[in-house]
Amino acid sequence: MAKQKIVPSIDPAAIYVLDYAEAMGIPTSFSRANDMAPCTIGSGQKGVCCKNCFMGPCRVTKEGQVGVCGATLETIAARNLARAIAAGSAAHSDHGRDLAFTLLAVAKGEAQGYEIRDEAKLWSVAAKHGIPTKGRTATEVALDVANKAVSEFGQQRGELSYLSVAPPKRQKIWRENGVAPRGIDREVVEVLHRTHMGDDQDASHILLASVRTALSDGWGGSMWATDISDILFGTPSPKVGEVNLGCLEEKQVNIIVHGHEPTLSEMIVTAVQDPELIEYAKSKGAEGINLAGICCTSNEVMMRQGIPSAGNFLNQELAILTGAVEAMVVDVQCIMQSLTGVADHFHTEIITTSPKVKMTGATHIEFDEHHAVDIAKQIVRRAIDKYPQRGETRIPQNASEQVVPGFSHEYLNYMLGGAYRASFRPLIDASFRPLIDAIATGRLRGVAADVGCNNPGLTQDAVHMDVITELLKNDVLVVATGCGAIAAGKYGYLRGEAGLDKVGPGLREICETIGIPPVLHLGSCVDNSRILTVLSQMATEGGLGDDISDIPISATSRRSASRPSG
């Protein structure tokens, strides 16, 4: 029986560009997903195909069947899940490690172009970790914060210090079940060891270790990443932005930043505003330089700088297919190897920048925070040099939506009328009481988080929007990060007045009273930790219960790759 063709997207801009790709015979992730032969047994998709040693692979398909070593279906599934969590935790936490080293370099005066932009957030983070601030300079405190962050990656005993932010009842449960993480790297390594062939063979025991590994990211690596990003680049507050392929400019040099590291993208934001480089672009026939983002890098620069987003995960090839992109600058995570193949049909240059990531066919310009401004200007200059080579373009017309991103947990405190309503200051003693009261009185049924990627095996954005629209109709406030947030933005749900005719009466009343959109953009994937911070504070304030589990919340994640659940 022939495989049923998947409707590629609900986004007209994506369909427009994909039609061109099909006509030109240029393969994309959409066409490859459609052509991919499914596993004839189906065990891989169910997570019960074991490839952890060379006696297999063992495809366990029915109850009672075991692998060559005797591993049961339950053990195989638990091991596979544990390894996926370990890989995801490693990726997101490593992102936090890099930011900790950047903060360390800034504190030592060794990081070109960087500064501490949010001292109030620095004091707040220091207080969480018991670091003294009285009578000390920002750089002195930053040095201690950075060293504390770095130490928690290699820590072998004790507990991660961010656990103290969680409600006391939740901390007690973690300790009683032996899942309080001891060190970020230790939990990742131990899960890989446990799931090696011939080691841990009790599914429940494996899953408990998986929980501890996920917690080491959500309450460790990712939380450090979010807080240090705010210290270095500013705590986000609402900005007006733009989303989708229509943000590309016909008569300007278009540069796309793609990946997850704000250290590089923030410097490119600075470089594209350099008058000398703008004049250089004009000397090549362009009217200026336009910077846009893809994936979580786009969330980082959009929520802090208002830089437009060209779309989410599955838009990366599509941006190149417009023919209007001079350079796509990538760092780590969610970067398709196919980009160089698509770029071969156009003038676009793919530039890798991370010491951890190289791609065959791409130009590698290794980024180093000690020479950040110089490297960013070098990259922008290369992009400008590509502009005269541009051929026909096909930027989808009227294909961008206005959005209001940047709802950090500090800004949520502020907008809800916390203790320091008069001025936006990220202090811990503001209040989520209005949100708690709205849930307690039944005007809101709860809060749902929608995070994660798209998968080309399913219709782009539909996997997010089908869920989001139902939640909104039923008076559930939605918070979103990563590609889920970008999806909501494409269809108007990140604008204050948009979509309110499609939400329940209780939610509409809340949105109109506070002046917020029905979906709140909380940032990049790593900013899932902001959700944990909000929930912890709500539980601590009381009114709905004294633990996160007492709050009517749900979370859904669509993944294209291994990521931690947090």
Protein Blocks (a to p, Z undefined) as FASTA:
>chain_A
ZZddddfbfcfklmmmmmmmmmnopacfklmmmmpccdfklmmmnopacfkbcklccddf
bghiacfkopafklmmmmmmmmmmmmmmmmmmmmmmmmmmmmmmmmnopaghiacfblml
mmmmmmmnopafehpafklmmmmmmmmmmmmmmpmghcdfklmmpcfklmmmmmmnopac
fbfklmmmmmmmmmpghiafbfklmmmmmmmmmmmmmmmmmmmmmmmmmmmnopaddddd
dedjklpcfkbccdddedjbfklmmmmmmmmmpmklmmmmmmnopabdcdddehjllmmm
mmmnopacfbdfklmmmmmmnopafbdcdfeehiafklmmmmmmmmbdcddfbfkbcceh
iacddddfklmmmmmmmmmmmmmmmmmmpccddddehiaccddehiafklmmmmnopakl
mpccddfkbcfklmmmmmmnomagbdcddeddddfkbcehklmmmmmmmmmmnopacdde
hjllmmmmmnopacfkgoklmccfklmmmmmmnopafbdcebjfklmmmmmmmmmmmmmn
gonaccfklpccddddddfbdcdeZZ
